[in-house]
Amino acid sequence: ASGTTMKETLLTAVYENLPNNALANCVQRNLEFVGAHTYSDEAKEFARKLGYETPLSEEVSPLDPADIRPSNERGNVSWLTPLGNLMTTCHAPGTPGHSWLATQQYGMEIGEKGMMTSAKTMACTVLELISNENVLKQVREEFEEKTRGFTYDPLIPEGQKPNPLGMR
């Protein structure tokens, strides 16, 4: 009776991550092959001076299938193709992500060693996938089984222009 109208506009939507255990195991194998990186005393001292109690990790943690990261745009990709996940230490534990403090560490030994470990692990994983048909077959079969009957819907209505409200 008030004459009020409403227009619904979907700003964003993401699918949850679709894990692929065969690919996760392949990445883990290669991370263990590459091995953990170690830090200089200077890097350890820098991290300690930040005031965080937990020291920089210098070991490869075992694969935890229950450790699924929050949904983001990677979740959408994981429903279109098998997607692996890899995390290495690139800043002192407790450092807020997306902060200048994190950025500073990414540009020094702490971040550089973590990124090199990641790069080597990804390269070894790709080599294993292209040279071992059985592993690639397991990854594909698991993906096909989990997505059987699924049709990808980008969730944003067709024709909707990006950033409809001028939000940043």
N, C-alpha and C positions, 0 to 999 in steps of 0.2 A: 504494500500500500504506500510505501515511501517513494516509490519510483526509482530506487537505487539500482544501478546496474553494476556488473562486475565483468572484467575480462581476465581470464586466467592466462598467464604466460609462464611457460616452463623455462627457467633460466639455465639449468644444467641437470644432467642425469648421468650416472655412471653405474655400470654393472659391477658386482663384486668380483674379486679375482677368482679365476678358475684355475686351481692348482694342477700341475702336471707332474706327478711323482717321478715318472721315468726321466723327465728333463731335470727335475730337482736333484735326483740322484747322480745324474751325469755331471751337473755343475759341481756338486759336492765332491765327487771323485776328483775332478780337476782342480778344485780349490785345495784339496788335501795334497795333490801332486805338486802344485805350485808351492804350497807351504805358507806358513804365517811369516809376516815380516817382523823385523825387530827394529827398535828405535834407539837412537843415540841417547846418551845421558842428558844432552842438552834438550832434546825433545821431551824426554820424560820430566825433566825439571820444569820446562815451560808448562806442560799439562798440570803438574802438581801445583804450580803457582796460581793456576786458575781457581784453585780452591775446591776442586772436585775430589771426592774421596776415592773413587774407583780409578785404578791405574789404566793406562793404555793397554789394550788387549794385544798380546803377542802370541796368540794361539788360534788354531782353527776350531771353532765350535762344532759339535756334532749337528747334523741336520735335524731340525725339529719340524716335522710335518704339520704340527698344530700352530706353528708360528706364521700366521697369514697376516700380511700387512693390510692396513685399512684400504678401502676402495678408493681408487682415483682413476684417471684416464687409462692407466695400464689394465685395469679390470676389463674395460671394453675390448682392448686389443687381445686379451687372453681368451676371449670367446670367438675370435676370428682366426687365431693361429696359436700354436703352443708357445707359452711364454715362461721363461725361466727368471729366477730372482737371485741376486747375489748382493750380499752386504759385507763390506770390509770396514775396518776402523779408519776413519779419515778425520776425526776430531776427538777430543777428550770426552769420555762418557759424561753426560750431564749437560753438555753444551747445547743451548737451544738451537734447533735447526733454523735455517733461513735467517741467520743473524750475522752481524759483522764479526762477532767473535768466531763463529764457525768459518766464515769466509777467510779470515786471517789464517786459520789452521789449515784450510784446504790448500793455501798457497805456500805452505812450508813443508818440511819433512813429514809431518804427521799425515797430511792429506796426500802428498805426492806418493808416499809408500803405499797407502791404501788404494789409491787409484792405479798404481802399477800392478799391485796384486790382482785387482779386479780385471785389468786389461789382459794380463797373462792368463788368468783363469778363463776369461771369455774366449781368447784365442785358442786355448787348449780344448775348450768345450766344442767350438766350431770344428776344429780338426777331428775330434772324436766323432762328431755327428756325420761329417762328410766321408770319413774313412771307415766307419763301422756301421754297415747297413742294418745290423740287428738292433743297435741302440736307436737309430733313427726310426726304424719300424716300430719299436716299442713306444716311442714318443708319439708318433702319428696315430697308432692304434688306440692309445689311451685318450688322446684328444678326440678322435672320431667317436669313441664310445661315450665320452662325457657330453658331447655336443649332438649326439644322435637325436633327431627330431627338433632341434633348436633352430630357429630362424632369427638372425640378428636384426634387431630393431634399434636404430640409433636413439630412440626415445624423444628426441627433439622433433617437433612437427616439421614436415617438409614445407619449405617455403619460408620458415621463420628466419628472419635475419639475425646474424650474430649480435650479441650485446643489445637486446631490444630496449633496455631502459637506460642505456648509456652508463651502466655500472662498470667500475674498474676493479 
